Amino acid sequence: MIRTRVIGTGSYLPARVVPNEEIAQVVGVSPANIQRLTGIQSRHWAGAHEAASDLAIAAGRRALEAAGCEASAIDAIVLSTTSPDMVFPSTACLVQRGLGCRPVGAFDVSASCSGFLYGLSMAQAMIQSGQVKTCLVVAAEVKSRTLDFQDPATALLFGDGAGAVILRGEPDPNPEWRGILGIRLYADGASHGLIGIPSGGSRSPASVDGVKKRDHMLRMRGASLFRVAIRRVEQAVHDILKEFGMRSDDLKQVVLHQANGRILDQIAHRLGIERSRIASVIERYGNTSSASLPIALDDAVRRGHISPGDVVLLGSFGGGLTWATSLVRW
């Protein structure tokens, strides 16, 4: 059978580091309170010359290098973002050009902070169906461009960055095969209003009045979103573990969307998993939306927290409401 394996990971954070002290001066919340509320000490913001495609290209190059793979070997590119370079053409096409790939299929996925796992699922399906052999899945976000610094609920949280993986289909008859065991995707449109950018689409096109009302900025009902997200992720984790006959003790590392340090603590407690097995980069990078999971994954791999044969759980949640889980034997 053809199995889908992660053969390389990569990430990229812009050079500009924004510590809590800088944010505190703008939003009027003390650095200590920012860390207490969010678990964040600093985040990275893109420079004026950087867009989502630039971050994605840098992360993709690092993933290719880790995989020992040339750009010419890539058969498809799936890119997750909620902050594309432009409405269209897709940011994935700019990444294809920037990496020097062949004229392969390249498209964007919009599933908010769950976008990386949605993209991973699409890439796995293309590999399993025989359409492609090697696929780049990358998530890139420049959230700093849509932050309203009059709204501490969002201005404290978000940073910019990109994370990527190289997937490859390989035959493996071994019953204890390595690769993606399963991915499960979910959505609940009844919670659509918990987080988003109100204007700029076909329902509420960009306008002078909308800009005056700051409707082009990110809005979030944080407390409601986080309560729903924690319940959804907890249940989804239990479901995928049960489906594959595993327990939380079987997991070497749990890599979740880095939304908030307190959310990571809460999920670890509910799942009965030691906090040391929950990958965390929230303190250094903040919430980088769909890029946060692959950035945390790359960090865990490079730190040696994930080794061949380890079972790793991936989980995310975001606007829509969307959420997703995956089990991978590394």
C-alpha positions in Angstrom: 0.0 0.0 0.0 1.0 3.6 -0.6 1.6 5.4 2.8 1.9 9.1 3.2 4.9 10.2 5.2 6.3 13.5 6.4 9.8 13.5 5.1 10.8 17.1 6.1 9.6 20.0 8.1 10.5 23.7 8.0 9.4 27.1 9.5 10.2 30.7 9.1 9.6 33.7 11.5 10.2 37.3 10.3 13.2 39.1 11.7 11.3 41.6 13.7 10.7 40.5 17.3 8.0 42.3 19.1 8.2 41.8 22.9 5.3 42.4 25.3 6.9 45.7 26.4 6.3 47.1 22.9 2.7 45.9 22.7 2.0 47.2 26.3 2.8 50.7 25.2 0.1 50.5 22.5 -2.7 48.6 24.1 -2.3 49.8 27.7 -1.9 46.3 29.3 1.2 45.6 31.4 3.8 43.2 30.0 3.2 40.9 33.0 -0.5 40.8 32.5 -0.1 40.0 28.8 2.0 37.0 29.7 -0.4 36.0 32.5 -3.4 36.2 30.2 -1.9 34.6 27.1 1.4 32.8 27.9 3.1 35.0 25.3 6.4 36.8 25.9 7.0 38.0 22.3 5.9 37.5 18.7 7.4 38.2 15.3 5.9 40.6 12.8 6.6 40.8 9.1 8.6 43.7 7.7 6.9 46.2 5.3 8.5 44.3 2.4 7.2 40.8 3.4 3.9 39.2 2.5 2.5 35.7 3.2 4.1 34.3 0.1 7.6 35.4 1.2 7.2 33.7 4.5 5.8 30.5 2.9 8.7 30.4 0.4 11.3 30.6 3.2 9.5 27.9 5.2 9.2 25.7 2.1 12.9 26.0 1.3 13.7 24.8 4.9 11.4 21.9 4.6 12.9 20.9 1.2 16.3 21.1 2.7 15.3 18.9 5.7 13.7 16.4 3.3 16.8 16.3 1.1 14.4 17.1 -1.7 14.8 19.5 -4.8 12.0 21.9 -5.7 11.8 20.1 -9.0 10.5 17.0 -7.2 7.4 18.7 -5.9 4.2 17.5 -7.6 1.7 19.8 -5.9 1.5 22.7 -3.4 -1.3 23.3 -0.9 -1.1 26.5 1.0 -3.2 27.5 4.0 -3.7 31.2 4.8 -6.2 33.7 6.0 -3.9 36.6 5.0 -3.1 36.0 1.4 -1.0 38.3 -0.7 -4.1 39.3 -2.5 -7.7 38.0 -2.9 -6.6 36.2 -6.1 -4.6 34.8 -7.8 -3.7 32.3 -5.1 -0.7 32.8 -2.9 0.2 29.2 -3.6 1.0 30.1 -7.2 3.4 32.8 -6.0 5.1 30.1 -3.8 5.3 27.8 -6.8 7.1 30.6 -8.8 9.3 31.6 -5.8 10.5 28.1 -5.1 11.2 27.4 -8.8 8.9 24.3 -8.9 7.6 22.8 -12.2 4.2 24.0 -13.4 2.4 21.8 -10.9 -1.0 22.2 -9.2 -1.0 24.9 -6.5 -3.9 26.2 -4.6 -4.9 28.0 -1.3 -7.0 26.6 1.5 -9.1 28.8 3.8 -10.0 27.1 7.0 -8.7 29.6 9.5 -6.4 28.2 12.2 -7.4 24.6 11.1 -6.2 25.3 7.6 -2.9 23.3 7.9 -4.7 20.1 8.8 -7.3 20.7 6.1 -4.4 21.1 3.6 -2.7 18.1 4.9 -5.8 16.0 4.4 -6.1 17.3 0.8 -2.5 16.5 0.1 -2.8 13.0 1.6 -5.9 12.3 -0.6 -4.0 13.4 -3.7 -1.1 11.1 -2.8 -3.4 8.1 -1.9 -5.3 8.5 -5.2 -2.0 8.4 -7.2 -2.3 11.9 -8.6 1.0 13.0 -7.0 3.9 11.5 -5.2 5.5 14.4 -3.3 3.6 17.4 -2.0 4.4 20.6 -0.2 1.9 21.7 2.5 2.6 25.1 3.9 0.7 27.6 6.1 1.7 31.2 6.1 0.1 34.1 8.0 0.7 37.8 8.3 -1.9 38.6 11.0 -0.2 41.8 12.1 -1.7 43.6 9.1 -5.3 43.2 10.4 -4.8 43.9 14.1 -6.8 46.7 15.7 -4.6 48.1 18.4 -7.7 49.6 20.0 -8.8 46.0 20.7 -6.5 44.3 23.3 -8.4 41.0 22.9 -6.7 40.5 19.5 -3.7 42.9 19.5 -2.1 40.9 22.3 -2.2 37.5 20.7 -1.2 37.4 17.1 2.1 37.1 15.3 3.4 36.3 11.8 5.1 33.2 10.5 5.0 30.2 8.3 5.4 26.4 8.7 5.7 23.7 6.1 6.0 19.9 5.6 7.0 17.8 2.6 4.8 14.7 2.2 5.7 11.7 0.1 3.8 8.6 -0.9 5.9 5.5 -0.3 4.9 1.8 -0.4 5.0 0.1 3.0 3.5 -3.3 3.6 4.6 -3.3 7.3 1.5 -3.3 9.7 3.4 -0.9 12.0 3.9 1.5 9.1 5.2 5.0 9.5 3.2 7.9 8.2 -0.2 9.6 8.5 -2.5 7.1 10.2 -5.6 9.3 9.8 -6.9 12.9 9.6 -10.4 14.0 10.8 -11.9 17.3 9.8 -14.9 19.1 11.3 -16.9 22.4 11.0 -19.8 24.0 12.6 -21.1 27.1 10.8 -23.4 27.9 13.7 -20.3 29.4 15.4 -19.3 31.4 12.4 -19.4 34.7 14.1 -16.9 34.0 16.9 -13.9 35.2 15.0 -13.3 36.8 11.6 -12.9 40.0 9.6 -16.3 41.5 9.0 -15.7 43.3 5.7 -13.8 42.9 2.4 -15.8 40.1 0.9 -18.8 40.0 -1.4 -21.3 40.4 1.5 -19.7 43.5 2.8 -17.3 44.9 0.2 -14.5 47.2 1.2 -15.7 50.8 1.6 -14.7 54.1 3.1 -17.4 53.7 5.7 -16.2 50.1 6.6 -12.7 51.3 7.1 -13.9 54.1 9.3 -15.7 51.5 11.4 -12.6 49.4 11.4 -14.5 46.5 10.0 -11.5 45.4 8.0 -9.8 44.4 11.2 -9.8 41.1 13.0 -12.6 40.6 15.5 -12.9 37.8 18.1 -15.2 36.8 20.9 -12.3 35.2 22.7 -14.0 33.7 25.8 -16.8 32.1 23.8 -14.5 30.8 21.1 -12.0 29.3 23.5 -14.7 27.5 25.6 -16.2 25.9 22.4 -12.8 25.1 21.0 -11.6 23.3 24.1 -14.7 21.1 24.2 -14.5 20.3 20.5 -10.8 19.5 20.5 -11.1 17.3 23.6 -13.9 15.3 22.0 -12.1 15.0 18.7 -8.9 13.8 20.3 -10.8 11.1 22.3 -12.6 10.1 19.1 -9.5 9.6 16.9 -7.6 7.8 19.7 -10.6 5.4 20.1 -10.9 4.9 16.4 -7.2 3.8 16.1 -7.2 1.8 19.4 -4.8 4.1 21.2 -4.7 5.9 24.5 -3.1 9.2 25.5 -0.2 7.3 27.0 0.7 6.1 23.5 1.4 9.7 22.3 5.0 10.8 22.4 4.2 14.4 21.5 1.0 16.4 21.1 1.2 19.4 18.7 -1.8 21.7 18.9 -2.7 25.1 17.4 -0.9 27.6 19.5 -3.8 29.9 20.4 -3.1 30.8 24.0 -0.9 29.3 26.7 -3.9 28.8 29.0 -5.7 26.8 26.4 -2.8 24.5 26.0 -2.7 24.0 29.8 -6.5 23.3 29.8 -6.4 20.8 27.0 -3.4 19.0 28.6 -5.3 18.8 31.9 -8.5 17.5 30.3 -6.6 14.9 28.3 -4.5 13.8 31.2 -1.3 14.5 29.4 1.8 15.9 31.0 2.5 19.5 29.9 6.0 18.4 28.8 4.4 16.3 26.0 2.5 19.3 24.7 4.6 21.2 22.1 4.7 24.9 22.9 6.1 27.9 21.0 3.3 30.3 22.1 5.6 32.1 24.5 8.1 33.0 21.7 5.9 33.4 18.6 2.4 34.2 19.8 -0.7 33.0 17.8 0.3 32.6 14.2 -3.1 31.2 13.2 -2.9 28.3 10.7 0.9 28.5 10.7 1.2 27.8 14.4 0.8 24.1 14.2 3.5 23.4 11.6 5.8 25.9 13.3 5.4 24.0 16.6 5.8 20.7 14.8 9.1 21.8 13.1 10.3 23.1 16.5 9.6 19.8 18.2 11.3 17.8 15.4 14.4 20.0 15.4 14.7 19.9 19.2 14.6 16.1 19.1 11.3 15.7 20.8 10.0 13.6 18.0 11.9 10.5 16.7 11.2 7.8 14.1 8.4 5.5 15.3 6.9 8.0 17.7 3.1 8.5 17.6 2.3 12.2 17.3 -1.1 13.8 17.7 -1.9 17.0 15.7 -4.9 19.1 16.6 -6.3 22.5 15.7 -9.3 24.8 15.9 -10.2 28.1 14.3 -12.8 30.3 12.7 -15.8 28.8 11.0 -15.9 27.1 13.5 -13.4 24.5 12.2 -11.4 21.9 14.0 -9.3 18.9 13.1 -7.1 16.1 14.4 -4.5 13.8 13.0 -2.5 10.8 14.2 1.0 10.3 12.7 3.5 7.6 13.3 6.8 9.4 12.6 
